[in-house]
Each structure stands twice: as C-alpha cells, then as structure tokens.
C-alpha cells in the first residue's frame, strides 16, 4: 500500500514493525549458526534491516495502535 502512495494505518504500521522484529530475531539466530554453516552468513547479508524503522514506529504508535504524542515531536 505504501509503495502505491497509500497511507498505512496504525495497525498496518504495527504489523510492519512486528515483521521487522521477527526478521531481526531470525537474522540474529542465523548469525549464531554461521560457524556451522558459512552459507547462512551470505543469506543473512541479503536482508539487512532498515535502520531505525522499528524504533520510529515504536516511538509513534502504542502497542494498542494509538498514535503517541511523544513520537510526533523531535527535539
């Protein structure tokens, strides 16, 4: 939706964040397996996490899908 110029809802953003958190956890798991299978490191490098997206969503949207005032202003 976002790639087509649509606006993502709060719930959509939480879903994106959940997917990114899962991907980050999976990458960390694979990084521990690199010694046993070096090809895993090559695969993990193909999917670098976008920097700061998880933190930005968490700062702006609550776990209940509410927009937080704290994330709207930057100092």
C-alpha positions as CSV (number, residue, x, y, z in Angstrom):
1,X,0.0,0.0,0.0
2,X,2.7,2.5,0.9
3,X,4.6,1.8,-2.3
4,X,1.4,2.8,-4.2
5,X,1.2,6.2,-2.3
6,X,-1.5,5.0,0.2
7,X,-1.3,5.8,3.9
8,X,-0.7,3.0,6.3
9,X,-3.0,2.7,9.3
10,X,-1.6,2.4,12.8
11,X,-2.4,-1.3,12.7
12,X,-0.6,-1.6,9.4
13,X,2.5,0.1,10.9
14,X,2.4,-2.3,13.9
15,X,2.3,-5.2,11.5
16,X,5.3,-3.9,9.7
17,X,7.1,-3.4,13.0
18,X,6.2,-7.0,14.0
19,X,7.6,-8.4,10.8
20,X,10.8,-6.4,11.1
21,X,11.3,-7.5,14.7
22,X,10.8,-11.1,13.6
23,X,13.2,-10.7,10.7
24,X,15.8,-9.1,13.1
25,X,15.4,-12.0,15.5
26,X,15.8,-14.6,12.7
27,X,18.9,-12.8,11.4
28,X,20.4,-12.9,14.9
29,X,19.7,-16.6,15.2
30,X,21.3,-17.3,11.9
31,X,24.3,-15.2,12.8
32,X,24.9,-17.7,15.7
33,X,24.8,-20.5,13.2
34,X,27.5,-19.1,10.8
35,X,30.3,-21.2,12.3
36,X,28.4,-24.4,11.4
37,X,27.2,-23.2,8.0
38,X,29.0,-20.2,6.4
39,X,26.5,-20.0,3.6
40,X,23.9,-18.8,6.1
41,X,26.0,-15.6,6.5
42,X,25.7,-14.9,2.8
43,X,21.9,-15.3,3.0
44,X,21.6,-13.0,6.1
45,X,23.6,-10.3,4.3
46,X,20.9,-10.2,1.6
47,X,18.3,-8.9,4.0
48,X,19.7,-6.0,6.0
49,X,17.2,-4.5,8.4
50,X,16.2,-0.9,7.6
51,X,17.9,1.3,10.3
52,X,15.6,3.0,12.8
53,X,12.3,1.9,11.4
54,X,11.4,-0.4,14.4
55,X,12.3,2.3,16.8
56,X,10.5,5.0,14.9
57,X,7.2,3.1,14.8
58,X,7.5,2.1,18.5
59,X,8.1,5.7,19.4
60,X,5.0,6.9,17.5
61,X,2.4,4.1,17.8
62,X,1.4,2.3,21.1
63,X,1.0,-1.5,21.3
64,X,-2.7,-0.8,21.2
65,X,-2.4,1.0,17.9
66,X,-2.8,4.5,19.3
67,X,-0.8,7.5,18.0
68,X,1.5,8.7,20.7
69,X,2.2,12.4,21.2
70,X,5.8,11.6,22.3
71,X,6.7,10.4,18.8
72,X,5.3,13.4,17.0
73,X,7.9,16.0,18.1
74,X,11.6,15.7,17.8
75,X,14.0,17.7,19.9
